[in-house]
Amino acid sequence: MRQRFWGWGLVLTGTAIAACSSSTEEGPLASRGSPLVGTDTPLPPPVVTATTGGGRPLSVRPPLTADEVRLAESLLSRRSALVAALRKPVTGEVTPTGDGNYFFYDDPGARPPNGLGAPVVAPRTMTLGRFASYRGAIRDAQRRLTIDNRIAALQGLKEIGSLPLDFTLPSPAALRELGSDRLDSLIKQIVASQPDIPPPPVDPPLPPIHQMKDEIGAVAGSPETDARCGFPTIPWFAHAKIPLKVDVSLMRAQGNRGTCVAFAMMGAAEARYHAKHGDWINLSEQSFYARAKHVWTDQDYGDGLDEGMCLEHMLDDHEPWNPYDDRRFPLIPEADWQYNPSQSRTDVNGHYHHSCEGYSPLEPQALDTDCSNTTHQRELYSDGTYADSERFDTKTMLKWYHALDPSDDDDRKLAQHYLRKHIPIVLGMDVTNRFKHPTPTGRVTVADDDPSVGGHAMMIVGYMNNDELGGTTIPGLGGGYWVIRNSWGCGYAQAGYALVEYEYVAQHGTSMNALSVD
């Protein structure tokens, strides 16, 4: 039976619908009427200015401002739980770093380094400071207010075959005439018309895990890949709705750098590429992160990014050096620029030290080109400038992204529809001790007294509603669980995967973006 949508009729007949006011159409909102920042609002400490080898001052990440906090709280006025969480200081089981982030040792018995010359004695992992959570929430909330975000949703629904087969999506200009409210209603109707996937009567066997050699562009022994584990063998993983389990790459580990956004973005791009083309690929987190820090944000010191900023630049990164007739940022193979976990890096007096110790790229001569004591790790010349270390063996590029509200029930349904159609989702959250220490079965649950351990980004690869648990786990607060894939290696939760309650994401999620690649 043909589905009829009143919105399509409006488009086809050329009827123009008045757009909503500019405050809900495009760009930033003024923070009128927003609450003043309380004295307990955590701001990062001042950064000590350091210099490069050539004497040029390091370009540092700007500190979070009170105006940014006000704007975030205005945009998040409906999300009191998240605002309250962000107002609390980070007091969980982490140690502050000089650049305003946090770290914890993978081995709880390890001791921190003693002085500049002492390398880190055990692997450690970083989370991000409040600047990432606030800026990520601002960017994501602003994006959700735009017409462009609605158009991206329709482009995504078209790509996954959710529009009527006999319908041609109108131009962006024609869609803009409908306005945000009309497009929102239209998107909801389309999603509501899609059938869900009932759980099978018997859980199917897990697909065989592929090997490193199966990933195009991979490097054997690369520290960014933790190939020790396959999929979790716990019952809920086989039972949950995870169509992307056939698409995801091997488990990754970000190490001693605040590069979680790069790992979440590249992991999502890798999974979507396999879903579209049938090939596993291994993309360079280092190339992506270097571009984001050195060019998009112009920062030599201070780890951390927000997802929305990165997605915007991935779609519009045109510069004279770009040899492509395309404004998008090229995503290149891991073999072209290998990741450096910098496990020996220390952060003292506003400067990184020992970033390149133990770094063994595929081509040994690349060490002089691909590493420095900076956040982006480009080669540092004697005059204080950095090498242009771009590569152009492009595997794919971002095609579109759609910002979703982590706390909205309608957006949850749309996110689930994306996942059923093999569209991955990148999630940003202010995570807590309970996220750092999931239950033995890999569950992350809500608790009143659960201190923050910083900001983090990850992938959502599946979900499981409470009425579909099939006895594999206990019901989750908020109606079920998201299945997330982390970038903390095989030792996290269940082989790197965890079940996170819907309510936990609703309370702590700062951004949620579905995406696709060419």
C-alpha positions as CSV (number, residue, x, y, z in Angstrom):
1,M,0.0,0.0,0.0
2,R,1.3,3.4,-0.9
3,Q,2.1,5.7,2.0
4,R,0.7,9.2,1.7
5,F,2.4,12.1,3.5
6,W,0.7,15.5,3.6
7,G,4.1,17.1,3.5
8,W,4.9,15.7,0.1
9,G,1.8,17.1,-1.3
10,L,2.8,20.6,-0.2
11,V,6.2,20.1,-1.9
12,L,4.8,18.7,-5.1
13,T,2.3,21.4,-5.5
14,G,4.8,24.1,-4.8
15,T,2.9,25.5,-1.8
16,A,5.2,27.8,0.2
17,I,4.9,27.5,3.9
18,A,6.0,30.4,6.1
19,A,9.2,29.6,7.8
20,C,9.6,29.8,11.6
21,S,11.2,32.8,13.2
22,S,15.0,33.2,12.6
23,S,15.6,32.3,16.2
24,T,14.6,28.7,15.4
25,E,15.8,28.5,11.8
26,E,19.5,29.2,11.5
27,G,22.6,29.8,13.5
28,P,23.2,30.6,17.2
29,L,20.5,31.7,19.5
30,A,21.0,34.7,21.7
31,S,21.3,33.7,25.4
32,R,18.5,36.0,26.4
33,G,17.0,35.1,29.8
34,S,19.6,32.4,30.4
35,P,20.6,31.8,34.0
36,L,23.8,33.3,35.4
37,V,26.7,30.9,35.8
38,G,26.9,29.7,39.4
39,T,30.1,29.9,41.3
40,D,30.4,26.1,41.2
41,T,30.6,26.1,37.4
42,P,34.0,24.5,36.6
43,L,36.3,26.4,34.3
44,P,39.7,25.0,33.2
45,P,42.8,26.5,34.9
46,P,44.8,29.1,33.0
47,V,47.3,27.6,30.6
48,V,51.0,28.5,30.9
49,T,52.2,29.9,27.6
50,A,55.1,27.8,26.1
51,T,57.0,28.2,22.9
52,T,57.8,26.0,20.0
53,G,61.4,25.0,19.1
54,G,61.7,28.1,17.0
55,G,60.5,30.5,19.7
56,R,57.0,31.0,18.4
57,P,54.4,30.9,21.2
58,L,52.3,27.7,21.2
59,S,48.8,28.1,20.0
60,V,46.7,26.9,22.9
61,R,43.0,25.9,23.2
62,P,41.0,28.9,24.4
63,P,39.6,28.5,27.9
64,L,35.9,28.0,28.3
65,T,34.2,31.4,28.9
66,A,31.2,32.3,31.1
67,D,29.3,33.4,28.0
68,E,29.7,29.9,26.5
69,V,28.4,28.4,29.7
70,R,25.4,30.8,29.7
71,L,24.7,30.0,26.0
72,A,24.9,26.2,26.6
73,E,22.5,26.4,29.6
74,S,20.1,28.5,27.6
75,L,20.1,26.0,24.7
76,L,19.8,23.1,27.2
77,S,17.1,24.7,29.2
78,R,14.8,21.7,28.8
79,R,17.6,19.3,30.0
80,S,17.9,20.1,33.6
81,A,19.6,16.8,34.4
82,L,22.5,17.5,32.0
83,V,22.8,21.1,33.1
84,A,23.0,20.0,36.7
85,A,25.6,17.4,35.8
86,L,27.8,19.9,33.9
87,R,27.7,22.3,36.8
88,K,29.3,19.8,39.1
89,P,33.1,19.5,39.1
90,V,34.8,16.4,37.8
91,T,35.6,14.5,40.9
92,G,35.6,10.9,39.8
93,E,38.5,8.5,39.6
94,V,40.7,10.6,37.3
95,T,43.7,12.9,37.5
96,P,43.7,16.4,36.0
97,T,46.2,17.2,33.3
98,G,47.8,20.5,32.5
99,D,45.8,21.1,29.4
100,G,42.4,20.9,31.3
101,N,41.7,17.3,30.6
102,Y,41.9,14.1,32.7
103,F,43.6,10.7,32.7
104,F,43.3,7.4,34.5
105,Y,45.6,4.4,34.5
106,D,44.4,1.2,32.8
107,D,46.2,-0.6,35.6
108,P,44.7,0.7,38.9
109,G,47.9,-0.3,40.7
110,A,50.2,1.9,38.5
111,R,51.8,5.0,39.9
112,P,52.1,8.3,38.0
113,P,55.4,9.4,36.6
114,N,57.8,11.3,38.8
115,G,59.3,14.4,37.0
116,L,59.9,15.4,33.4
117,G,62.3,12.6,32.5
118,A,60.2,9.7,33.8
119,P,57.9,8.0,31.2
120,V,54.5,6.8,32.1
121,V,54.9,3.3,33.7
122,A,51.6,1.8,32.6
123,P,49.1,2.5,29.8
124,R,46.6,5.2,30.6
125,T,43.5,6.7,28.9
126,M,42.3,10.3,28.7
127,T,38.9,11.9,29.0
128,L,38.1,15.5,28.1
129,G,37.5,18.6,30.2
130,R,34.3,20.6,30.6
131,F,35.2,22.7,27.6
132,A,34.4,19.7,25.3
133,S,31.1,19.0,26.9
134,Y,29.9,22.6,26.9
135,R,31.1,23.4,23.4
136,G,29.8,20.1,22.0
137,A,26.4,20.7,23.5
138,I,26.3,24.3,22.1
139,R,27.3,23.2,18.6
140,D,24.9,20.3,18.5
141,A,21.9,22.2,19.9
142,Q,22.5,25.0,17.4
143,R,22.7,22.5,14.5
144,R,19.4,20.9,15.5
145,L,17.7,24.3,15.1
146,T,18.7,24.7,11.5
147,I,16.9,23.9,8.3
148,D,20.1,22.3,7.1
149,N,19.8,19.7,9.8
150,R,16.2,18.8,8.6
151,I,17.4,18.6,5.0
152,A,20.3,16.3,6.1
153,A,17.7,14.0,7.8
154,L,15.7,13.7,4.6
155,Q,18.9,13.1,2.6
156,G,19.7,10.3,5.0
157,L,16.2,8.8,4.8
158,K,16.5,8.8,1.1
159,E,19.9,7.1,1.1
160,I,18.6,4.2,3.3
161,G,15.4,3.8,1.2
162,S,12.9,5.2,3.6
163,L,11.2,7.6,1.2
164,P,8.4,6.5,-1.2
165,L,10.0,4.8,-4.2
166,D,8.2,7.0,-6.7
167,F,9.3,10.2,-5.1
168,T,12.2,12.5,-6.0
169,L,13.5,14.5,-3.1
170,P,13.1,18.2,-3.9
171,S,16.0,20.6,-3.9
172,P,17.2,22.1,-0.7
173,A,15.8,25.5,-1.8
174,A,12.3,23.9,-2.2
175,L,12.6,22.2,1.2
176,R,13.6,25.4,2.9
177,E,10.2,26.9,1.9
178,L,8.5,24.4,4.2
179,G,10.1,25.7,7.4
180,S,11.3,23.7,10.4
181,D,8.0,22.8,12.0
182,R,6.6,21.3,8.7
183,L,9.8,19.4,8.0
184,D,9.9,18.0,11.6
185,S,6.4,16.7,11.3
186,L,7.2,15.2,7.9
187,I,10.3,13.4,9.2
188,K,8.3,12.0,12.1
189,Q,5.6,10.7,9.8
190,I,8.2,9.0,7.6
191,V,9.9,7.3,10.6
192,A,6.5,6.3,12.1
193,S,5.7,4.5,8.8
194,Q,8.7,2.3,8.9
195,P,8.4,-1.2,10.2
196,D,10.5,-2.3,13.2
197,I,12.6,-5.4,13.1
198,P,11.2,-8.0,15.6
199,P,13.7,-10.0,17.5
200,P,14.3,-13.5,16.1
201,P,12.8,-16.4,17.9
202,V,16.4,-17.8,18.3
203,D,19.4,-15.5,18.5
204,P,21.5,-15.9,15.4
205,P,25.1,-16.9,15.7
206,L,27.5,-14.0,15.8
207,P,29.3,-13.3,12.5
208,P,33.0,-14.3,12.5
209,I,35.3,-11.5,13.4
210,H,37.6,-10.5,10.6
211,Q,41.3,-10.1,10.9
212,M,43.7,-7.2,10.6
213,K,44.7,-8.3,7.1
214,D,41.1,-7.9,6.0
215,E,41.0,-4.2,6.7
216,I,42.2,-2.1,3.7
217,G,44.8,0.4,4.8
218,A,45.6,-1.4,8.1
219,V,49.1,-1.7,9.5
220,A,50.0,-5.0,11.2
221,G,50.8,-4.3,14.9
222,S,49.5,-0.8,14.8
223,P,48.8,0.4,18.4
224,E,45.5,2.0,17.5
225,T,44.0,-1.5,17.0
226,D,43.4,-3.9,19.8
227,A,43.0,-7.2,17.9
228,R,43.0,-9.4,21.0
229,C,39.2,-9.7,21.2
230,G,36.3,-10.6,19.0
231,F,32.7,-9.8,19.7
232,P,31.3,-10.2,23.2
233,T,30.1,-13.7,24.0
234,I,27.6,-12.5,26.6
235,P,23.9,-13.3,25.6
236,W,22.7,-9.7,25.3
237,F,25.1,-8.9,22.5
238,A,23.7,-11.7,20.3
239,H,20.2,-10.8,21.2
240,A,20.3,-7.0,20.8
241,K,19.5,-5.2,17.5
242,I,23.0,-4.6,16.1
243,P,22.9,-4.8,12.3
244,L,26.3,-2.9,12.4
245,K,28.0,-5.9,14.0
246,V,28.7,-7.2,10.5
247,D,30.2,-3.8,9.5
248,V,32.3,-2.6,12.5
249,S,36.1,-2.6,12.3
250,L,38.4,-4.3,14.9
251,M,38.4,-2.7,18.4
252,R,40.5,0.4,18.7
253,A,42.4,2.0,21.6
254,Q,43.1,5.7,21.8
255,G,45.8,5.5,24.5
256,N,47.2,8.5,26.3
257,R,45.7,11.2,24.1
258,G,42.3,12.9,24.2
259,T,41.4,11.7,20.7
260,C,38.1,10.0,21.3
261,V,36.3,12.2,18.8
262,A,38.7,11.1,16.0
263,F,38.2,7.4,17.0
264,A,34.4,7.7,17.1
265,M,34.3,9.5,13.8
266,M,36.6,7.2,12.0
267,G,35.0,4.1,13.5
268,A,31.6,5.3,12.2
269,A,33.0,6.1,8.8
270,E,34.6,2.6,8.6
271,A,31.4,0.9,9.6
272,R,29.3,2.9,7.1
273,Y,31.8,2.3,4.3
274,H,31.5,-1.5,4.8
275,A,27.8,-1.3,4.9
276,K,27.8,0.5,1.5
277,H,30.7,-1.2,-0.3
278,G,31.3,-4.5,1.5
279,D,35.0,-3.7,2.3
280,W,36.5,-3.2,5.8
281,I,38.8,-0.3,5.9
282,N,41.1,1.2,8.5
283,L,41.1,5.0,8.4
284,S,43.8,7.3,9.9
285,E,42.7,8.9,13.2
286,Q,46.0,10.7,13.2
287,S,45.4,12.5,9.9
288,F,41.9,13.5,11.0
289,Y,43.1,14.7,14.4
290,A,46.1,16.6,13.0
291,R,43.8,18.4,10.6
292,A,41.3,19.3,13.3
293,K,43.9,20.6,15.8
294,H,46.4,22.3,13.4
295,V,44.0,23.8,10.9
296,W,40.4,23.8,12.1
297,T,41.1,25.0,15.6
298,D,44.8,26.2,15.2
299,Q,45.9,24.6,18.4
300,D,49.4,23.2,19.3
301,Y,48.6,22.5,22.9
302,G,45.4,21.1,24.5
303,D,43.7,17.8,23.5
304,G,40.0,17.5,22.8
305,L,37.5,18.4,20.1
306,D,33.7,18.8,19.8
307,E,31.9,16.6,17.3
308,G,29.8,19.2,15.7
309,M,32.8,21.4,14.7
310,C,34.5,18.4,13.2
311,L,31.5,17.4,11.2
312,E,31.0,20.9,9.8
313,H,34.7,21.0,8.6
314,M,34.5,17.5,7.2
315,L,31.8,18.8,4.8
316,D,33.6,22.1,4.1
317,D,37.4,22.0,4.2
318,H,38.2,23.7,0.9
319,E,41.8,25.1,0.8
320,P,44.1,25.9,-2.1
321,W,46.3,22.8,-1.4
322,N,43.3,20.5,-1.8
323,P,43.8,18.7,-5.1
324,Y,40.2,17.6,-5.3
325,D,37.3,19.4,-6.8
326,D,35.5,18.9,-3.6
327,R,35.1,21.0,-0.4
328,R,35.1,18.0,1.9
329,F,38.0,16.6,4.0
330,P,39.6,13.4,2.6
331,L,39.7,10.5,5.0
332,I,42.9,8.5,4.3
333,P,44.1,5.0,5.3
334,E,45.9,4.2,8.6
335,A,48.9,3.1,6.6
336,D,49.4,6.6,5.3
337,W,49.7,8.2,8.7
338,Q,49.8,5.8,11.6
339,Y,48.3,6.7,15.0
340,N,50.6,7.4,18.0
341,P,49.1,6.6,21.4
342,S,51.9,8.6,23.1
343,Q,51.9,6.4,26.2
344,S,55.1,8.1,27.5
345,R,53.8,11.6,27.0
346,T,53.8,13.9,30.0
347,D,52.2,17.4,30.4
348,V,54.2,19.8,32.4
349,N,54.2,23.6,32.5
350,G,51.9,24.0,29.5
351,H,53.9,21.8,27.2
352,Y,53.9,18.1,26.2
353,H,57.1,16.0,26.6
354,H,58.0,12.5,25.3
355,S,55.1,12.4,22.8
356,C,57.2,10.5,20.2
357,E,58.9,7.9,22.4
358,G,58.1,4.4,21.3
359,Y,56.4,5.6,18.1
360,S,57.3,3.2,15.2
361,P,55.4,4.1,12.0
362,L,55.3,1.8,9.0
363,E,58.2,3.8,7.4
364,P,60.9,4.7,10.0
365,Q,61.8,7.9,8.1
366,A,58.2,9.1,8.7
367,L,59.1,9.7,12.4
368,D,60.7,13.0,11.5
369,T,57.6,14.0,9.5
370,D,54.8,12.7,11.6
371,C,55.5,13.5,15.2
372,S,56.2,16.5,17.6
373,N,55.4,17.4,21.1
374,T,52.1,19.0,20.2
375,T,48.5,17.9,20.2
376,H,48.5,17.5,16.4
377,Q,52.0,16.0,16.3
378,R,53.0,17.4,12.9
379,E,56.7,17.7,12.3
380,L,58.2,20.9,13.9
381,Y,60.8,22.8,11.9
382,S,63.6,24.8,13.5
383,D,61.9,28.1,12.7
384,G,58.9,27.1,14.8
385,T,56.6,26.2,11.9
386,Y,55.1,22.9,11.2
387,A,55.2,20.6,8.2
388,D,52.1,20.2,6.0
389,S,51.8,16.4,6.4
390,E,48.6,15.9,4.4
391,R,48.2,12.7,2.3
392,F,45.9,12.2,-0.6
393,D,45.3,8.5,-0.9
394,T,41.7,9.2,-0.1
395,K,39.4,6.3,0.8
396,T,36.2,8.2,1.4
397,M,34.6,11.4,2.6
398,L,31.7,12.4,4.8
399,K,28.4,12.6,2.8
400,W,26.0,14.0,5.4
401,Y,25.3,14.1,9.1
402,H,22.2,14.6,11.1
403,A,22.2,16.0,14.7
404,L,19.8,14.3,17.1
405,D,18.7,15.2,20.6
406,P,20.0,12.5,23.0
407,S,17.0,13.2,25.4
408,D,14.2,13.3,22.8
409,D,11.9,10.3,22.3
410,D,11.2,11.1,18.7
411,D,14.9,11.4,17.9
412,R,15.5,8.1,19.8
413,K,13.1,6.4,17.3
414,L,14.8,8.0,14.4
415,A,18.2,6.9,15.8
416,Q,16.9,3.4,16.1
417,H,15.7,3.5,12.5
418,Y,19.1,4.7,11.3
419,L,20.8,1.8,13.2
420,R,18.4,-0.7,11.7
421,K,19.6,0.6,8.3
422,H,23.3,0.3,9.1
423,I,23.8,4.0,9.8
424,P,26.2,4.5,12.7
425,I,25.8,7.2,15.4
426,V,28.5,9.2,17.1
427,L,27.6,10.0,20.7
428,G,29.2,12.6,23.0
429,M,28.7,12.3,26.8
430,D,29.8,13.6,30.1
431,V,30.7,10.2,31.5
432,T,30.8,9.1,35.1
433,N,32.4,6.5,37.4
434,R,29.7,4.1,36.4
435,F,30.6,4.4,32.8
436,K,34.3,3.9,33.6
437,H,33.3,0.8,35.7
438,P,30.4,-1.0,34.0
439,T,28.8,-4.0,35.7
440,P,30.4,-7.4,35.1
441,T,27.8,-7.9,32.3
442,G,28.7,-4.6,30.7
443,R,25.8,-2.4,31.8
444,V,26.0,1.3,32.5
445,T,23.2,2.6,34.7
446,V,22.0,5.8,36.3
447,A,22.8,6.6,39.9
448,D,22.2,9.8,41.9
449,D,25.7,9.8,43.5
450,D,27.9,9.1,40.4
451,P,30.7,11.7,39.9
452,S,31.9,12.8,36.5
453,V,35.2,11.6,35.0
454,G,35.1,14.0,32.1
455,G,33.8,14.2,28.5
456,H,34.0,11.3,26.0
457,A,32.9,10.3,22.5
458,M,31.9,6.9,21.3
459,M,29.8,5.1,18.7
460,I,26.3,3.8,19.1
461,V,26.0,0.6,17.1
462,G,22.7,-0.9,18.3
463,Y,19.9,-0.9,20.9
464,M,17.6,-3.1,22.8
465,N,14.2,-2.0,24.2
466,N,13.0,-3.5,27.5
467,D,10.2,-5.4,25.9
468,E,12.8,-7.1,23.7
469,L,15.3,-8.2,26.3
470,G,14.4,-11.9,26.1
471,G,15.7,-12.5,29.5
472,T,19.3,-11.6,28.5
473,T,19.6,-8.8,31.0
474,I,17.5,-6.7,33.4
475,P,15.3,-3.8,32.2
476,G,17.1,-0.5,31.7
477,L,15.9,2.9,33.0
478,G,14.2,4.9,30.3
479,G,12.9,1.9,28.4
480,G,16.0,0.0,27.3
481,Y,19.6,0.3,26.3
482,W,21.9,1.7,23.6
483,V,24.8,-0.6,22.6
484,I,27.9,1.5,22.5
485,R,31.4,0.7,21.1
486,N,34.2,2.4,23.0
487,S,37.8,3.3,22.1
488,W,39.4,2.1,25.3
489,G,40.5,-1.3,23.9
490,C,39.3,-4.8,24.6
491,G,39.5,-4.5,28.3
492,Y,36.6,-2.1,28.6
493,A,33.2,-3.7,29.6
494,Q,32.5,-6.6,27.3
495,A,35.3,-6.7,24.7
496,G,35.0,-2.9,24.3
497,Y,31.2,-2.8,24.0
498,A,28.6,-1.8,26.7
499,L,24.9,-1.5,27.3
500,V,24.1,2.1,28.3
501,E,20.6,2.9,29.7
502,Y,18.5,5.2,27.6
503,E,18.1,7.4,30.7
504,Y,21.8,7.6,31.2
505,V,22.3,9.0,27.7
506,A,19.3,11.3,28.1
507,Q,20.9,12.7,31.3
508,H,24.5,12.8,30.2
509,G,24.5,13.0,26.4
510,T,25.8,16.3,25.0
511,S,25.7,15.4,21.3
512,M,24.4,12.7,19.0
513,N,25.0,12.6,15.2
514,A,24.1,10.0,12.6
515,L,26.4,10.1,9.6
516,S,27.2,8.5,6.2
517,V,30.1,8.5,3.8
518,D,30.6,8.1,0.1
